[in-house]
Amino acid sequence: MTGTILVADDDGAIRTVLNQALSRAGFDVRCTSNAATLWNWIDQGEGDLVITDVIMPDENAFELLPRVKRRRPDLPVVVISAQNTFMTAIRASERGAYEYLPKPFDLKELINVVGRALSEPRNRHVEKAPEATEPMPLVGRSAAMQDIYRVLARLMQTDLTVLIHGESGTGKELVARALHDYGKRRKGPFVAINMAAIPKELIEAELFGYEKGAFTGATSRHPGRFEQAEGGTLFLDEIGDMPMEAQTRLLRVLQEGEYTTVGGRSPIRTNVRIVAATNRDLRQWIGQGLFREDLYFRLNVVPLRLPPLRERKEDIGDLARHFFAACEAEGLPPKRLDPDAIAALQAHRWSGNVRELENLIRRLAALYPEDVITAAHIEHELDEAPTASTPASSGGQPSETLQEAVERHLNDYFAEFGASLPPPGLYHRIMRDVEYPLVSAALAATRGNQIKAAELLGVNRNTLRKKIRDLDVRMMRGVR
């Protein structure tokens, strides 16, 4: 690899490291500590690539970049910064930077970026996005979040379909909204639909709309989510809960770019960007015949995995401060965490991820008069907070949620059969395994009172009696 690299950074150690690494890679290197000298070199036509820090003594690189793009539009610029936030990545992208690397960066990765930039055709054009001055939609400086920021920055000016994987509470809809709000479709609508929240028999009507008289109760034409999202972004949350019939219709939309309403005859052309999300392993569901493989590949053009909070605990302090600031903006008194409180937060497992942390911070802001939140406050709230976790095992292993326990049990069950499938009737056997302890626990909690147990479970008393009989639940003395 050959070429001249212009390096601008006010940190002498960074300049030395970059000079040595790039020189060993075969490049000619020129270094400066200020933006003025860098601009003079660029203005005179020197250099084949620029590596610049954002903050320099005389000028911010984001102010310099537009001049560089006007003067030498084909000159690739790599932005490096210790201000490693989502907005830094977005600003670098919208001002035409070739790449953004947060400090500390990997030198091997930097060399690869330089080599790629110098070998690619230099005719890239990036549509300028609106000035990013609003509050950060995503928070975190961990390496895991930096990878996400960089991927999002590359996706902003595309219409590629994105499939977001992540546990509940990791912020999948926030990422989808960021893709929309800072992308080329930001002037269009953002429409979200949660498949798990809609009865399966109504999903097709909700997605594609329906005509008057299409079914009982359809007294007028109703636009679906695709029509509502026209020109913008449609976010399909919990896509794994979509029934097979709707999956088939969605596949046609992705393949042909058109759909028909329920009860309609004429196809309707659509122009929306699809962002889907799931907390399930769709590949496993494909093997079980619950999700279409061809649809999966159509949705999984760009896979994006959001890490659970336990994999990015270094972000907890930033997230807590962000949520406290939001509470203060809503009229609650200001709060801050002492170091031991942050350590206590980082020691927690966070089964509910960022959503669980946000709820805790809001509780702390509302209920405690102290200005400084201590570890004692944190531990008290975490001890008092209701949880779906099972008790920790005697071996000291972390507790798991009910969903995780069921998934683990099912995975072990399927593993017993190897490549073959279990015998039919799995759904009813699993439901029996779940319902028996549930009904038993409700009866025990209400001392055998079936009326109270039915209220506790949210079912009719006759339904409960049928369950007791069908499941052969052993009754305690004094049952009423």
N, C-alpha and C positions, 0 to 999 in steps of 0.2 A: 504494500500500500504506500502511495506517495501523495504529497500535497502539503500545503501550508495551513497550519491551524493557528487561529488567533484566539488567545486565551485572555479573558479579563476577569480578575477576582482580586478583591482588596486583601485577601488572606494570603500572606506570603507562603505559608506551608502548602496551601492548596496549589498555588502556582508552581511550586517546586515539584510536587508529586505529579501533577499533570504534565509538566515539561519532561520529566524523566520517563514517564510511562509512554507518552506519545512519541518521544524521540526514539525509544527502544523499538517501537512499532514501525519505525521508518518514516515518520513525518518530520517536516520542518516546523518548528514551534516558535511563536512570538508571544510573549507574555506582557501584560500591563496590569496596573492596579486601578485604573480609572476608565470611565466611559469615554472621555474626550479623546484619549489616545486611540482607543479602539475605533471610534468613529472616523478619525483621520485615516487610519489604515484602510478601513472599509471604503471611505470616500475616494481614496486613491486607487482603488481596484485591487488591493492586496488581499491575500488569503483565499483559501478554498472552502473553509468552514470556520464557524465561530463557536466557541464555548464561553458562555458568560454567566456570571452570578447575577442574581436579581438586584440585590442591594449593593451599590457602590457609592463612594464618597460624593461624587458629583452628579450622578444621574441614575435613576431606576431603569433597569434593563427593559421593563415593559413600556417605558416612555421612548426608549431608543429603538426598539424593534420596528415600529411602524416606519420610521425613517429608513432603516436598513431595508425593509421590504420594498419601499418606493425606489430607493437608489439602486439596490441590487436584488431584485426579486428572486433570483435563482440561488442566492447564497444561503446554504442551510445554517441554521442557528440552533445550537443545543443549549437549553437553559438549565442551570443547576441552582439549587436554592436550599437553604436551611429552613425556609418558611414553607415546610412541606405539608400544605393543606390542599383540600379539593379545589379551592378557588385559585391557588397558584397554578395547578395543572390546567385549569380551564383558561386562565388568562394567558398562559404560555401558548396554548393551542389556538385561541381566538386571535392572537397577534401574529400567528404564522410561524411559531417555533417548530423546528423539525421534531424535536423531542424534549421532554422534560425529565430530569433526573433529580430526585431529592437527595440531599446530603444526609448521612454519608452514603456515597454511591460505590458500586463495585467497579474497579478499574477495568476488569475484563469486559464487563457489560458496556462501559463507556467506549472502549476501543471498538467493540462490535457495532455500536451505534454510529460511530464516526465512519467506519468502513462502509456500512450500509448507506449512510447519507451520501457519501462521495460516489458510490456506484450506481445510485438510482438516477433516473431522468429528472432533471430539475425544472419541472413544469407544474409542480403542485400548486393548486389554488385553493385557498380556504376562505369560505364565506365568513365575513366578520359577524360575530355574535354580539348581542347587546352587552353593554358594559355590566360586568358582574360586580355590582355593589351591594346586593342584598345579602342578608345573613347566610352563612354557609349551610347548604342543605345536608351535607355530610360532614361528620366530625371524626377526627382521629389522625394521628401521625405515625402509627405503627407501619412496619414494612408491609403487612397484609393489606392495609388500607391504601398505601401508596401504589401498590400494584393495581388496585381497583380504580384509583383516580386516573392513572395513566391510560388504562383501557377505556374508561369513560370518555376521556378527552379525545381519544382517537375515533370514538363512535359518534360523537356529537353531530358531525356533518354528514352522516350516512343514514340510510334507511334500513340497514341490516336488522333482521329479526334477532332479538336477544332472548335467551332463556336464563333466568336468574334462579340459581339454586341457593337455598339457605334455610336454616331452622326458623321457626316462628319467632318473631321479635328481632330479627337481625336487620330489618330495614329494607326489605325488598321493594316496597312501594316507594320509599324515598329515593332509591336508586332509579326506579322507572321514571319518577317525576323529574329527577335531575337530567336524565337523558332527554326528556321532552323539553323542559324549561330552558335548557342551554343548547338545544339542537336546532336543526333547520326547520322543524315543525312547531317551533315555540309559539307561533301566531295562531295555530290551530287549537282545537280543544284537546284536553287530556281526559279520557274516560276510563274509569276502572270498574271492573266487575269481578266479584269473588265467587268462584264456582262453588265453593263449599257452603256459601250462605244462601244459595238459591235452590229450591226443590228441583231435582233432576228433570222432572217432566216439564219444567218451565224454562230451562236454560236456552233451548233453541229459540223460543219466542223472545226472550230477553236479549239474546245476541243479535238475531237477524230481524226482529220485529214481526208483526203479523198483520194480516188484512182483516177488514170487517167481516165477521161471519166465519172466520177460520176455525173457531171452536166455540163451545158454549161460553158465553160471557164476553166474547170479542165483539163489542157493540160499535167499535170504531177502529180505524187503522191506528196502529201503534208503532212508532219508529224504534228500531233496535239499537243496541250499543254501537254496532258498526256504522249505522247512519249518523248517530250522534257524534261519533269520533271522526267523521269525514274531514280529511285534510290534516288530521292531527295524529294522536297516539292512542291506541287501545291497549290497556293493561289487563291481561287475563291472569288474575291471581288464583293460586291453587289449581293450576291447570290439570293436575292429576285427578281431580274430582269431576272432570267433565265426562258425561256419559258417552258411550261409543257412538250413538247416533249423531250427537253434536260434533264429536271428533271428526266424523266423516264429512260433515258439512264444512267444518273449519278447514280441513285439508283442501277442499275444493277452492275455498277462498284464497288460500296461500298459493295454490297451483295456478288458478285461472284468474284471480283478481276480481271475482264476482260471486254473488250469492243471490238467493231468492228468499223472500219473506215466507213465513209460515202461512200457507193458504194462497201464496202468490204464484204467478206463472212466469212473469218476465224477469230475466236475470238483471241484477243491479250491479254496475261497476263500482268498485270501492277503491279509495285511495287513503289507506291508513297504514301507520307503522305498528307492528305487533311487538309488544314486549310481554313475555309470559313469565310466570314465577311458580315455583313449587318447593315444598319442604319434603318431598318424597323422592325416592330413587326410581325414576321413571323407567330405567333399564330393567329393573327388577319387575316392575309392573308389566312391561312388554312381555317378559317371559311368562307371566301369569295370565296373559291374554286380556289385561285390563286397560292397556293403552296401545294405540296404533304405532307401530314402528316407523311407518312412513311419515306420520305426523310429527313424531319425535325429531326426525332428521330435518324436517322443514322448520321446526321451531328452534332447534339447537344450532342455528347458524353461528351464533356467537354465544358460547356458554360463559356464564359469569357466576362464580361461587362467592357468596358472602360468608366470611368467617364468623363463627359464633363468638360471643364476647369473651369466652374463656380462652380463645386463641389470640386475643388482642387486648390483654389486660392492661398493657401500658397506655391504652387510650381511655381508661376509666376516669382518670383525673380530668382530662379535657372534656369528656362527655358530661361528667358531673357538673363542672363549671358552666358548661353550655346550658344544661337544664336549670341550674340555679338562676342563670341570667334570664332565661325564659320566664321563670316564676316571678322574678323581680319586675319584668316588663308587664306582667299581668297584675301587679299591685301588691305582691307579697314582699315582706322585708328581705333585704339582702342577706345572703349566707355565704360562708366559705368553709372549706374542709381543712382540718389540721392534717399533718403528714400521717399520723397514726390512723386517722379515719380513712384516708386513701388506701393505706395498706390493708385495712379491714375490708374495704370494698374489693380490693384485688384478690383477697383470699377466698372470696365467695365464689361459688360455682356458676351462678347466673343461668339457671335452666331456662329462664324466660328471656335471656339475652338483653339487648339494649332497652326493650320495652319494660322489662322488669326493673332495670336500673332507673329509667325515667320515672316510673311509678314511685319508687323508693325516694328519689330526690324530691319529688313533689310532696310526698308525705312529710319529709323532713322540713321542707320550707314552710309548710302550712301548720305543723303541729308543735314545733319547737321554738321557744322565744329567743334562745341563745343565738348570737351572731356567728359563733364558731361551732361547727358540728364536730364532735369528737368520735373516737372509736367506740366509746361506750354507747353513744346514740345509735351508731350504725349497728352494733351487735344486738342492742335491744330490739330495734326494728326488724332485723333479720330473724331474730328468734321468734318474734311475734307474728311475722308475716305468714299467711297461709301458703302451703306449698303442696304440689301434687307429687312430690318426691317420696320414695320409699326410704325407710331408715337405712343409714349406712351399715354395711356389713361389718361383721366382727373383725374382718381382715383390714379394716380401715379404707376400703374402696369408696369412692365418691358415690353418693346416692344417685338414683336415676328417676326420671319422670315416668308416669304411668305409660305414656306413649312409647318411651324408649324400652320399658320393660316388655310391653306387648310385642314390639318389633323384634326385640332380641329373642323372645320366646318363639315367635313365628319363624325367624331365620333358623333357629336351632331345629325347629320342627321340619322345615323344608330340607335342611341339610341331611336329615336322617334318610331321606328318600333318594339322595344322590341326583342322578340325571332324570329319574322318573318323577312323575307328579304324585302327590298324595291321593288317596281315594276320594271320590266325590263327596259332597256334603260338608266341606270344610267350614263354610260360613256358619252353618247351624251348630256345628260342634264348638267352634270358637265362641259364638254368642252364648251358648250354654255355660261354657267355662267362665265367662265374664258375668253373666246374669246371676248365677247361683251365689257367688260370694257377695254380689251387690245386694240381692234381696235379703240374704242372711244378715248382712251388716245392718241394713235398714231396720229389720225386725229387732235385732239386738239393741240398736240405738233407741228404739221406741218401746222397749220392754214387751215386744210382741203385739203392740197395738197396730192392727192392720190399717186403720183409718189414718193414723199419724204416719205410718210407714209409707202409705200411698202418697200422702201430701209431701213427704220428704223426697220421694223419688219423682214426684211430678206426674203420676199416672193415676188412672181411675182405680177405685178399690176393687172392682170386678176384674180389671186387668191384673192387679196384684194377686188376687186369689187364684186366677188361672195360672200365673207364673209359679206360684207356690205349689200348685197341683202338678203342673207339667214338669217342673224341675225337681219335684219330690224333695222340697226343702223341709228339713226336719224342724218341726215346730216346738217351741219351748212351752213350758207350762204357763197357763194363764193367758194364752193367746186370745185376743178379742177381735 
